C-alpha cells in the first residue's frame, strides 16, 4: 500500500527546502550553467523515478526531483526579475508566465496521450528528454544574447 499522504508531506517539505537552497545556489556567477545542471538533474531523476520498479526508490527519486525543481524555479524567477528591466518589465514578466502556462498545458496533453498510448515510464522519459533539450537550447540562446549584449531586455553583467 502506498501512503500517499506521507509522500505529499515529503513533496511539500522538499519543495520548501528546495526554495531555501536556491538562495545559496544564486550566489554562483555561472547561473545559466547552474540552470542547465538543475534541468539535467531534474530530467534524470524523473526518468529513473518513472521507470523504477522499486516503489521506495521511485518515491525517493521523485522527492529529489521536487527538491531540485523547486530550487530551479526560484533561481529562474529570480534571474528573470533581476534581468528584465525597463518600461516593458511587467508586460514581459506577464508574457513569460502566460507562455509558461501554455507550454505546460501542451506538455501535459502530450504527456497524457503518450501515457495512454504507451506507459507512464515511456511518457515521462520522452517528456524529460525533450524538455531538457528544449531547455538547454533556450538557455544557450539566452546566454548568447547576454554575452553579446544584443538585447535591451537583459541588464548588463
N, C-alpha and C positions, 0 to 999 in steps of 0.2 A: 504494500500500500504506500502511495506517495503522500507525504504530509505537505500538501500544497500551502497551507498557512505558514509553516516554518520556512518553506522555500521563499515565499513572498516577503517574510520578515528579513531573510538574508538579502534578497534583492533590494529592499529599501535601505537596509543598513549599509550595504556595499555601495549603493548609489550615493549616499551621504558621504561615505569615506572617499569615494572617487572624486566627488566635488571638492572635498578638503585637500586631497592630494594634488589637485590641479593647481593650487596656489604655489606649491613647490615646483611643479613642472614648468610653470610660467616664468620661472627665473632663468630658464635656458635662453641662449641667444639664437639658436637654430630652431625656431618654432615650427617652420614648415617640415623640417626633418622630424621633429618631435611628433607632429600630427601624422606624418606618414608612418612612423613607428607605431603609434597608437592604433592607427587604422589597420596595420598589419596584424598586431596582437588581437584586435577585435575580430578580424576575419578568421584567423587561425583558431581562436578559442571557440567561435561559433561553429566552425566546420567540425572540429573534434567533438564538441558537445552534441551536436545534432546527429553525429554518426557513431557515438559511443553506445555500446551495448550494455555498459555498466552504469546503472542508474546514478549511483553516488558520484562517479566520475563526471557524468553528463551534467549533474547539478553543480558541482564544484567549478567545472569549466564555464558553465553559464554564469555563475556568480563572478568569476574572473572577468568574463566579457562585460558584465554590468559595471564592475569597478572601473575598467578602462574606458568603457563607453561614456560613463559619467564624467570622467576626467577629460576625455576628448571633447565632449560637448561644452564644458566650461572653458576649456582652452580656446576652442574655435570661436565661441561667442565673445570672449574677452578680446581676442585678436580683432574680430570684426568691429567691436565697439571702439577699440583703440585706433584702428586704421582708417575707418570710413570717416571722412571729415567733410566739412563744407555745408553749404545750404541744403544739399540733397540728402543729408545723412539719414533723416527719418524715413524718407522715401526709399532709400537704398536698403536700410535695415528691414523695413516692412516688405519690400520686394524679396529680399533674401528669405524671410520667414514664409512668404507665400509660395515661393519656388520650392522650399524645403517641404512644405505640406503637400504640394502637388507631386513632387518626386516620391514622397513617402506613400501617397495613395497609389501611384502607378506601381511602385515596387511591391506593395502589399497585394495588389491584384495579380501581378505576375507570380509572386510567391505562392499565392493561393492556387493559381492554375497549375503551377509546377508540382505543388504538394498533392493536388488531386490527381494529376496525371502520372506522377512517379512516386515520390515519397518525401517526407519532411527532410530527411537527410540529404537527398539529392537536391531538393529545392533550396535549402539553406546553403548548401555548398555552392551551387551555381550563383545564388544571390550574393554570397560573401565574396566570391572571386570577382564577379562583375562589379560589385560595389567598391572593392579595393582598387581595381584597375581604373575605374572612373574617378575615384577619389585621388589616386596618385597622379592621374593626368591633370585634374583640377588644381592640385597643389603645385604641380610643375608649372602650369600657366601662371598662377599667382606669384610663385617665386620668380619667374622670368620677368613679370611686369614690375615687381618690387625691385629686383636687382637692376633693371634697366630704367626704372623710374619713368615708365612710359604712360603712367596712368595718374590722373589727378585725384582719383578716388582714394588711393593709398597715401598715407603720410610718409614722410622721409624716415630713413633709418636713424 
